Amino acid sequence: MAVAAAGPIPFVAMAAPQLARRLTRATGPNLLPAAWTGALLVSAADLTTQRLAGSALLPVGVVTGVAGGVYLAWLLRGERGAGRL
C-alpha cells in the first residue's frame, strides 16, 4: 500500500540498506553497498517489467511493489519461525 501511494523509490531507499547489511554482514556504515544494492533493485525491477509486459505499458512500481511484498513476507516468516513475533 505504501509503495502504491509513494512510488517505488521510497521502498528502494528503505530496502537497499537492509539488504546490503544482510549481504555484507557489516556492522558499520555501508553506504556504497547500499547504493549498489538500490541500483541493482531498480534495474532488476525495470528489466523484469520489460520482459513481463512486452509491448504493454506496465509501471515499474508494480514489480517493485510485488518484490517488496515478497521480501516483507519472507522477513515476517523468518521472524515468526525464530519466535520473535
N, C-alpha and C positions, 0 to 999 in steps of 0.2 A: 504494500500500500504506500509506503514511504517513497519507494523508487518511482511509482506511478505519479506521485504528487510532485516530487522534487527533481526527478530525472536520474539518469544513471551515474552522473559524476559524483554526487554525494555518497552513493553506495560504494563506488570505487575508492573514494577518499577514506571511507571507514574500513573497507575490507582489505585493501592493499597492505597497510602496515601490519595487520594481524596475520595475514597470510605470509608476509615476508618474515615476521618473527617466528612463525611456526617452521618455515623452510630453513632459515639460517640458524635457528636456536640461539640467537644472540640476545644478551640481556641489555646491552647498551642501545644508544640511538642507532637506528638502521635506516637512515633517510634514503640512501642510494638503493638498497634492495627494495624498499617500499615504492620508490619511484619506478623502478624497473618492473615490479610486480603490477603496479597500476597500469603502466603502458601495455604490458602483456595481457591484462584482463580486458582492456578496451579493444585492443587489436584482435584478440581471440573472439570477443563478442561480435565485432564487426565482421570478421571472416565467417563466423557461424551464421550470422544474419544473411550475408550474401549467398552462402551455399544453400541455406534452407529456403529462402524466399525466391530465389531465382530472379525473375523479372518483376515480381510483385514488390510493392513498397511495404517494408516491414521496419519499424523503428528499431534501432539497436538497443534502445531501452527495454524492449520486450525481452530480448535474450539476456540482457544484463539482470533484469528482474527475476527471470527464471533461474539463472545461475545463482543469484543471491538467495533465493528461496531454498534451493537445493543445499547450498552451503550452510544456511541457518538451520535447516532440518538436520543436517549431519552433525553440526555442533551441539544441538539440543539432544540428539540421540546419544552422543558421547558423554554429555553431562549427566543424562539420566542413567546411563549404564554405569557410570562411576559413582552413582549415589549422591551426587551433589545437587540434584534437582528433585 
